[in-house]
Each structure stands twice: as C-alpha cells, then as structure tokens.
Amino acid sequence: MTDDLFALAIELTYTRKRKLQRIALRKAVSTAYYGLFHALLTMFANNVAGRGNARAPEYASIYRFPDHALLLRRLLDSADRDIQAVASVLQSLQGERLKADYDPQPFKMGRQAAQELIIEAKEAAMIVKRLNPQQRLAITAALLAPKRR
C-alpha cells in the first residue's frame, strides 16, 4: 500500500487543471504523510502479529493500534539514528499534512516542494523497511510498553 500511496502522491503533483492544482497539491502532501505512516503501521503489525498473519482479523486491530501522536512521540524518544531520521521526516510531514488537510488559508506549497516532500517520505519509508530486528523490536516495545519514569 505504501508504494501505491507514494505513486499517487507524485501523480497528484502533475494535475494540469488549474482549478484543481492547489487541492491536488494538498492531497499529494497528505497522501505522502500517510504513505510513511502506513509503512510504520505495517512494520509494527508485522512485528506483533507476524508477517504471515496479515489476513487474520486480529491483524487489523493491531495495525490500527498506534495513533498518530503516540507513534510520533515514541519515535522521537528513540536514541537510534535511523529511527530519529524517520521521526524527523514524520514530524515534518505531519505538520505539512495538518496544513494541507485543515488550514483554510490558501495552500502555498508548489509542485517542486511537494515532490521533494514526497521523496523524503518515500526515503524514510525505505529506512523503515530496512530496520533490523532489534530496531523494529525497540519501536514495538516503545509503542506497547513505554518506559516508566
């Protein structure tokens, strides 16, 4: 799903109808955010339920467990360099997605800036796919059992 979301996001940046360009760019930014978010949800659910159980009804419940704020907080808390890189991109994208989805002011981001954001999101999703088992476990543990202070 993540690759399809990124492909759609890029496609949206090429909307030619002048009347739709701004809304298409908004949707492209939002879609890029969700591409990275779903890459993280997939990693989490696969780590908890097992990759081979994606069709089990319980998998969907596990997949939907982390909410946006919790996921970002736990990633930002990590000392791991790769996880921090993903967290930084997710945080930036989340801010832009909130503007794109909810700010009634004219959307000022242009095509090139949106495409660069999509590329960043896609690169972060590739980092997520390349995380080693220990890194995936660290994220999963942080989401399921945050450290007590």
QUIURRA-V566002 format. One record per run of one state. SS is the DSSP state (alpha for helix, beta for strand, coil for the rest). FROM is the first residue (numbers start at 1). LEN is the number of residues. If there is no record, write none. Layout:
# QUIURRA-V566002
ss=SS from=FROM len=LEN
ss=SS from=FROM len=LEN
This chain:
# QUIURRA-V566002
ss=coil from=1 len=1
ss=alpha from=2 len=12
ss=coil from=14 len=4
ss=alpha from=18 len=32
ss=coil from=50 len=1
ss=alpha from=51 len=3
ss=coil from=54 len=3
ss=alpha from=57 len=7
ss=coil from=64 len=4
ss=alpha from=68 len=10
ss=coil from=78 len=3
ss=alpha from=81 len=22
ss=coil from=103 len=8
ss=alpha from=111 len=20
ss=coil from=131 len=2
ss=alpha from=133 len=12
ss=coil from=145 len=5
